[in-house]
Amino acid sequence: EDLCPTCHNLDVPFVKRTEYQCLSADEDTGEVSLLMEDGSLKDDLNLPTVVNVGEPTEEDKKCTSELLAALGDGKTVTVVVQSACGEEKIIQVKATD
């Protein structure tokens, strides 16, 4: 945590959390296809283990394996996507029968 005087302005990122139904995920390319609320497809996200900088975390690996396993079992999969600072990432997977 950083303490700043009240006379200074701080930029605070706007974080948004959205749930989408996952239609498919390709383990080889890392591409994920999501169904948006209006019925259109969202194809611009990758699996959590596909990162631009650094290495994927254990949580990223867990989310990816849960997502692929649930889709392989034919379950209905909902993913939680967090977006901030122009970046989006799948952070949670929910599977139902």
LINZI-V864089 format. One record per run of one state. SS is the DSSP state (helix for helix, strand for strand, loop for the rest). FROM is the first residue (numbers start at 1). LEN is the number of residues. If there is no record, write none. Layout:
ss=[SS;SS]
from=[FROM;FROM]
len=[LEN;LEN]
//
This chain:
ss=[loop;strand;loop;strand;loop;strand;loop;helix;loop;strand;loop;strand;loop]
from=[1;16;26;31;36;41;47;58;73;76;85;87;97]
len=[15;10;5;5;5;6;11;15;3;9;2;10;1]
//
